[in-house]
């Protein structure tokens, strides 16, 4: 049986509409569900036992290099077949795609796979035939016997691209999302959680409902509960932010809307004791509880060793003690930030839960924390701001997309780098906080609490968890410096 060479052509640049989402990156560089489309395609191809080599062609000026690679593969012998793929075609049906790959090892002539009458893939019986066709492939004028298929979707069509990329809701493991062109249905075995999310909307004051996607058709059965929502063909801000497609001007436009929502939130006066209890529950007790959960994982001791060796801290407990000290210090230094009021909050106001269309100037919030009673709607005034901060200042979505690195310097100290320069965005966020009467230093401290409290919930990716830890340290050090200036 012949082995198959797969060539992934990533030279096609997205049009202006799609580039506004991906920041001008190629289709293969576009991140979908935390993985680039190129790596996702490579992973899918690796499942086929008949594929031997995966080649990436991402620079039109390197055609000769591609030819040399193919000739080199020919020199290895074996009479390999070749599959040529275009990165602007995503996978609509992986089963059909696997069938194309498997059959490619047995073909005796050239075939093409079309999608909406456009060339999506070509299959060659041998390397020489593929080499002869390279010019036709690169101009997409290849013609041959057609393979009937539904394996691909044309991502160069904006509607298809939005359908594809917005199907990547980052649902937790206990959730399942399904839908069609018009609706999305969210289902979970956790009935109380789904019921709380559904009830949240109907408990809101009327003047806040416009910001949220309305749920309907709540159902319960033996397998769990579900509700349905209208599907908005808009990307969440996180997708565009990690692709560098959100300009500072657009962030200002988004923050105009978000701070309108933040100031619109209904308030409830409480006594000082109750306000402090709510704050302490969110920012002290929850963090302590999550640290105990983290300690139960086998990687915890490994984390501690790395922290002691590569940072100024002795252990994770030492980080927690520093956070608790700063929590008391910030509350003391900025008494104006401690109000005896609670507000109705979204509860998870990060970029991945904010849908935004720049063209329509439309913003919608999804996946609120949920509530069963009106009292459960209320939270600390700073909580939504801390959630916003961990997307803008803390680069949370870059960690989720794997766009960070942990290295060691010459003094054996650990260094965290994130694949973005957040400073221009942070300055804009600072300005909005100041203009609306919020204390930036407190927001950053509470943001650190979020990174610490989410650690045990991401232990399926220990490297990301350790990145969160180092990021929390960086935030604490910044807050410490701000406090010493006062």
C-alpha angles and dihedrals in degrees: 000000000000121000117231128231114209119204116198110203108205097165096105113103119212118249121254095271094052093039087060086066101037098037093239095302119143119260090256092054092051112112118229120177090349094306129091116247088241093056091042090053091046091051092050092047091050088064090068110087093204094063115094106169136029116200125186120211107189105147122063089207092062099066091121090054090053090050091051091051091052092047089049090053089049089054089060089066129219099113096256124207118223132223116194116200132186118221095220089070112080125196114269096169118022092188092059090044091054089051091055091049094048095048091048090075090063104041121122098189141029122284134179130206116214130200116195087344092304126117107259101162142356129208123205129190093221144007096255092058090048092050091052091052099048095103091050091047094052092050090042093234095123114136127187143123108321127237113218106232148146094196099116143055122202106241092186087077107084095219092051091046093051092046090050099045096041091053085073098082105164094235119178118250092262093056130078123196124199134160150124139245092302110028144036122208119201118202133179140168086227097087097179092053093051091046091051092050090049095046093047093076095050093048092055121104110258093248091060098047094080090071096058134068107248115240121211143166097049112193137179129196139154091284097052139273138301145183134191132228137186111266112236112202093222129112121238114251092247092066093054094038095058090048092055091244097127112087123205089251091053091048088055090052090050093047090050088062096039095051089047086056092044093052091043093058112119113250131212124200115228134170122268093257094055093045090052091047092055091047094047092048091054101039106026113021095040092049092049091048093050091049088057089051090050091051090062092066118092091230091063094087090047090052090051092052092051092046092051093045101041108030141046090259128089096214146335088276088057090054089050092051091051090050092050091049091051091046090061092040095052092047088052096045095046107039090159088070092059106083129171091232135099124202137205102257137188089230098213106041098166126136095261089062095051120083114199136179114193092192094054094031085229124150126184130178122220137184101028119188092258134232138210097191132033090248091061090062091072126088142154114305093237099049098089089045092053089052091051090048094054089059097042104032101018097046091224094163092053089057090049089053094048092246097142138084135209115206138164125238128214091274089055092249118144117246125199121205127179123202095245143060103237096176098097090050093046091054091054091048090049090053093052091048092051094046091051096047101256126134113239095202091056092047091054093048091052088046087059088055089057093053090049096045095049095055099098091048093062100046091121082080107040093178091059091048090054089048088054089052093052090045091053089052091052091051093048090052090051091049090048090054092049091051093051090055092062 
